[in-house]
C-alpha cells in the first residue's frame, strides 16, 4: 500500500487558517504519507512574507516525506506582465526564488510516477474566456508542451507504477461553483486522458471531490485551508491509498470543535 497526502490552496496570507496548518503538521506522521503533494496556491498574493511562511511549512513536511509543490494562480504576479508583455518569467520570479526554477516538477518513488503540469499562466490569451469580467486571472490553461512532457515521464515509468498527474486548476466542473478551472477545458480533458495518467490531483475550486473522467481517470480535487471554503463547508484534504488493484480517496474533513481532521466518505476505484 502506498499513501499520498494531497493538499491544496493553503493561501498563506490574510485568509489562511493557522489552526488547520498546525493540525496538518501535527497529524501528518499519523497519516504516514509516502509522498505529499501540494497542488498550488500556497500564497494569497505571492508576497515575500507569504512565500517564506509557505516555504517553512513545505520544508517541515519534507522532513517527513518527499513533497512536490507547484504554483497556483495566486502564486504568480500576472499584473507585472499581462498578456506576457514583459515575458512569462517575470510573473513567477518570486515563486522561483523560494521554490526553485522547475515550475512543473516530478517525483519518482517505488510504485509511483508523479508528473506535474503548469496551468497557472496569469492573464494570457489562452487563459482568457468570453466572460472576461469573471474569469480574468482566475482561469488557467493546459499547454501542449506541458502535457507532452508529462507523457514522456509516464512512458518511462516502471511497469505497474501508478501514473499521477498534478495541476492546479480543477479539471471537472465544481459541484457548487458550477465552474471549470481551465479555459478550453474540453481540449484539456482530452489531453489528460490521452497522456496515460491514472490519477489527477488538483485544487483551485476550494471544494474537495473525487470522480472519474472518461470512465478511466480518477480526478481528486482538494479543498482549501482558509476561511474561503466553497459554500461555507468545512475544509478538507485528500488521503489517497494505492494498492495494486485500487485507488482509494478519503477526504479528511476539518472539525473545528476537536481541532482535528476526521475521515470523510471514501471512494474506491479499480486500477
Secondary structure by P-SEA (a helix, b strand, c coil): cbbbbbbccccccccccaaaaaaaaaacccccccbbbbcccccccccaaaaaaaaaaaaaaaaccbbbbbbccccccccccccccccccccccccccccccccbbbbbcccbbbbbbbccccccccccccccccccccbbbbcaaaaaaaaaaaaacccccbbbbbbccccccccccccccccaaaaaaaaaaaccccbbbbccccccccccccccbbbbbbbbcccccccccbbbbbbbbbcccbbbbbbbcccccccbbbbcbbbbbcc
